Amino acid sequence: MIAYDARPQFYRKANTCLYLFVVMLYALLSPSFATPVSFVEVAKDSGIYFKHTDGESGKRLFNEQYGSGGGFFDYDNDGYLDIYLINACPQREQVMHPVPTNVLYRNDGNGSFTDVTHLTGVGDVRYGVGATTGDYDNDGDTDLYLTNFGPNALYRNNGDGTFTDVAETANVADAGWGTSCAFADVDNDGFLELYVTNYANYVPDEDKPCYRHSVGVYCGPRSYPPQADVFYHNNGNGTFTDSTAQSGFLNVPAAHGLGVAIGDADNDGDADLYVANDQDFNFLFQNRGDGTFEEVGLLSGVSCSDMGKAEAGMGVAFADYDNDGRLDLTVSNFQNETNTLYHNEGDSFFIDTTIPTGIAEHTHRYLGWGIGFFDYDNDGYKDIFVANGHTMDNIAEFDRSTTAPQQNLLFRNLGNGEFADVTAQMGSGLASRKVSRAAAFGDYDNDGDIDILVTNWNQTTDLLRNDGGNLNNWIQVQAIGTKSNRAAIGARIKVVSGELTQYAEVQSSGSYLAFSDPRAHFGLKDANSVDLLEIRWPSGAIDTATNLKVNRRFVAVEGEKIVSQ
């Protein structure tokens, strides 16, 4: 039966006015007059029934605690973001029925998703960890690379709705313990290279017990020696060459790598790499422009805490949070360490601004994993989301100050160099507490605001729909390279709207074990037009457009006119 409001029209209008007054009052009382936004968890309602498993050994095997990732990508080029989620599998000859598998959900374009795993051929059943996406063969569709505890997979997109695992023939089936990974054209030759972070040399059959206060717990990272990362150079013919040593990545000691972010940190026109390591110094590999990299983390101020201590780096992200044209950096860390926010000062130097920006006081009691910059309310300033959850499922037995499930956090960029914790204002989607791991960002429903995908350890996945972020204006830009790599990874986009100037890079990296929407999204607040859209391509070419309408998606093909979708 359809409900009918039988009240007199006067009272209905009065209630509407009261509602609008409450919304306006909320905006006035919120930090910096925030647009009212809420996040609603819609995974099950959208047809996503995925539940992660770590293999369920019951023995607290060392590799079980790190969870698995996933993310957003448009595998069938229909303009809607699909979702891929990664699972693990039993170890030590255990058996589970049904067999856990990775899952691909096709976006139906109406807010719902359909499981197309078997139709597409991407149901990997190995011990899955992380993934990234990119068009490594420049054929116009998006490929998928998976890291596993064991041989990795490269799913080439066949362009007909199916994928083929070509990792062996492409020479990228690294058999280590891969975690996060990323594609980027580091030599600007038009083809995407691949960086894979590895964690530790570990064999489940040789797992050793660890204890805390006589209670059995998961072992820490230093219980097992670190494993060196791997860097693959794209040969341009569908294959890669392991050039880890030749490119300088073995000039530093191996570390327990968990997160990787790639971006032009020094604004010299080529891609640099940052690696978050677990209880080892973090790395910033500066691209020297000749095919080699130099590790400059300590000199640049981004290798450790402001007290000189190596922290437990998990997730990482590059973005320009203060709109000064330089990529800043954030890293999620272990509980009682705080997450870190580094401000890019230029000249390859960063300053730790964790305390003055307000991040420290709100993150020290959480254990952070997936992390990212995104403009959730379209006000023109990039905010920060972090997924939290403990590594020890039984932490409450010997530490009553915390729990394994933890609340995820959202920090609003106030535009003055400070951030405010607005988690409590964001509705039911951010109120729940799970043992979260990866976080990915993208506008899956194409309504002009950014949604969040969160994976959870041994729990169901959360799809957090952004409701209200599109009350402010916005544009999105899908960049397609011609002389540059087809996915346009590394393209730097500048948007000018009135007094507001913003910058973003097309990336396939960041967060933790996750990949996000490659479309560049810009919140415009109340601007009614875009004065200038400028794209600086990896090839060095520059394309511009002026006087663009807002609340549109634009397709920018390198060397051609930028057009509205």
Summary of the structure (lengths in Angstrom):
residues: 565
radius of gyration: 22.7
end to end distance: 39.3
largest distance: 78.0
contacts: 2040
relative contact order: 0.14
helix: 11%
strand: 38%
